[in-house]
Amino acid sequence: MIYQIDWDGNPVIKYETDLPLSQICVSNSDDMVYAIANREENLLVEFALSGGNE
C-alpha cells in the first residue's frame, strides 16, 4: 500500500497494489509514482496519482 498525505500529515488517498514494490519515487509534477516491482525480473512500473479522496 502507498499512502498519499498532505504537508500536514493528513491522509489524502490510499493506493493498493498486488506487486511488492521498492525504490519508489514521485515525478517532479507530482502526478505519477514510479517504482521497481520485485518479481523474478525487476520491472519498472508507474501509477498515475488521481489526487482524489478516499
N, C-alpha and C positions, 0 to 999 in steps of 0.2 A: 504494500500500500504506500502511496505517496500522498502526503497531506500538504495542501497549499494553505499558507497562513498569510495574514496581512502583517504590516510592520509592527502592529501592537500585539502580535502573537495570537490573534483570534483566528479560528479555523474558517476557511473560505469554502473549500471543497476537498473531497477525498477521492483519489483515483485508485482503482484496484486493477491489478494485472495478475495473470496466471504465470508470468515469467519471473524467475529470480533475476533481479537487476543489480548492477553495480555501476560505478563511475557515472553518476547522474549529474547532468548539468542543464541549465536553462539558457535559452537563446538570449541574445542581447536585447531583443524586442519583447522578452517575457511572454511569448506566445507559444513556445514549443519546449518540450523536455526531450533531451537526448540521453540515452543510457546504453550500456552494454548488457545484453541478455546472456546470462551464463547458461549455456547449453553445451552439447557435445562440441560444437564450434561456436565461438563467441560471435554475436550478431549485434550490429548497431541498430537500435530501434528509436523511433521518435513518436511522441504523443503531442497532439495539439491541446493546449490549455484553453478551456472554454471560459473560465473566469466566472461561471455561474455559481449559485449557492445550492448546497445540497442539504 
